[in-house]
């Protein structure tokens, strides 16, 4: 094989390497980790869950950085650039070290047919390990990609595992009940290690598995939690109480649960990674995460949200209700065909005045007609227009909107990426959300 000349070449090569985009299993990862022979070099926090895991990763990263640690953070998928997935010290990794990491994985791979996500996960591990030895990475935050038990990230041994929520998504891989999905996700827990659960009503399977393996279980509402008003909030847990906290910089009431879960995880690691109360305050005040109830500047208001399952759509609906009064709300929505289209649009039915259905440019993408059909079935009498792309739908919505209107673009990472592409050069995510 001719060695790719740059990161773009590596990404194109890796995307063709495995016949299936998603092929769950840990065997290939374990083989490659053995061949790479990189010993664990710092504490690892793994974050899984149906919703809220990206926000929790961002909060953990921000608080640890505010505490003086050099943090490596691996998340997925990306919106505009693949480099978004791999951050060191708060910065997206440059092309050259990431391409070098892909090359190292390729040399170790032999004939093992890694998936896109597996290859990228191993490249992130190599990049973190090969970071400047004069400023070694002090802590790693890894986001689970899909499920937990058989996800590539679960090949690593975490010092703390966080489960943010359990809802129905990716049912063809994880099962069609919360109990089954919870069982899959609970396998990120480890014996004798903290298992932080941020779901206020976790399935029994999550609790049962944690206890069966001897994980150090800590659940929101029981072992830790929070109280809040519109100005401040208070965290309580085994590590102590912190009062007078400002609300996190990430918008939405659900972010308080993610923030409390973050603090509980940090408290569980206080012997290895102590973080002061002031660092936690600073981190939560500065945290940023594009596409999670992100309100763009200007009028009419434009809200971007990657919500792509009914639970996330319900949270989006609640957040829209808390924004205040708008003359009219227009939805730009594009989704993948294998998602619960009816459940997502149904969760938002009472908040949307006009729907702009968009086709997603992806083999799994639903057409505008399919999205419109789901809207019309879930919301009889809805006003629905159809567009060839989310970008075209947004342009039409902005052209028709008045100052007092609000536009919300949601339904998939692809939808938000297409909208954001009007402001930056696009590079499409490839992992299926």
C-alpha positions, 0 to 999 in steps of 0.5 A: 500500500502507498502510505497516505500523504496526509490526514485526509488520505488516511481518513479516506483509506481507513473508511475503505478498510472494513466492509462494515461501518459498525462491527462491534467486538473487542477482539481486534482492539485487544490484538492491536493494543497488545501489538502497540504495547503502550502501557497505561500512562495516566488515569482514564475516565470513560463516559457512556450513555445514550444522551449527555455523555458529550456534555459530561466529557466536556465538563470533565475535561474543562474541570480537570484543565482548570485544576492544572492537568493536561487532559487528553479527550477523545469523543465522537462523532465530529461536526466539521473536522475529524480533529475535533475528536482528539483534543490535548490541553483543550486544543484539537490535535494538529494533522501531522501528529494525528497522521503519524498516529494513524501510520503507527496503527497501520504498521501494527495492524497487519491483516486485522481489518479494523473499522473506522471507529476502531482505527480512530480510537487506536490512533487517539491512544497513540497520539495521547501516548506520543504527546510531548514528553516534556508535557505528558498527558495527565488524564484521559477522558474517553467517550464510548461510541456505541453501547458499552460492552462491545464498543472499542473504547471498552478495551481500555481499563478505566479508573472511573466509569460514568454512565449518564443516561439509558434510553432507546437508541441503536436498538438494532445493536443494543436491544429494544428495552431499557433493561437490555440497553442498560445491561450493555452500557453497564459493562463499562464498569470495572470491579473495585472502581467507581461506577458513577450513574447519572440516570435518575431512574436507571434500569435494574440491569445497571445496578445489578451488573455493578453490584455483581462485579463489585464496582463502587456504585454511586447513583444520582439522587441516592449517593449524590445529587443537586438542588437548584434555583434559577440563580445558583445550585448546590451539589451534595455527595460523599466528597462533601457539599458545594454551594453557591455554584453558578449554572454551567455554561452549557445551556439547558436544565439537564446540564445540572444533572451532567454537572453533578455527575461530573463532580461525583466522578471527580470526587471519586478520583480525588486521591489520584486527580485532586481538583479544588472547588474553585477549579470546578467552578472555573471549569463549569463556567468555561465549558463549551460544546458545539451543537448541544442547545447552541444558540447562534448570535443574531436575529432571528434566533438559531438553535443547533441541537444534535438530539436524535432520539426521543429522550434527547428531543424531550430535553430539547423541547423543555429547553425551548420552553425555557428560552422565553417567548418567540412569535413562531418556531420553525424546525429544520429537521433531518434524521437517519432512517434507522432512528425513531423519527416519529418519537423524535418529532412527536416529542417536539410537536407542541413546540414547533409551528412550521417544519422544514424537512431535509434530506440527509446526504448519507446512505442511512439518511432519511429523505425529506419525504420520509421525514415529512411523512413521520411529521404528518403522522405524529402531528396531524395538520402540521405545516411541512415543507421539503428540502434537499438538504439541511443547509437549504432548509435553513436558508429558506427558514432564515429567508422567511423568518422575522426578528421575533422568530426562532429556528431550531435545527436538530435530528442528527449530527449530520443535520447540525454539521450541514447547517454549520457548514455554511460557516465553515468548510464541512467534513462529514462525521462517519460513525452513525449519529 
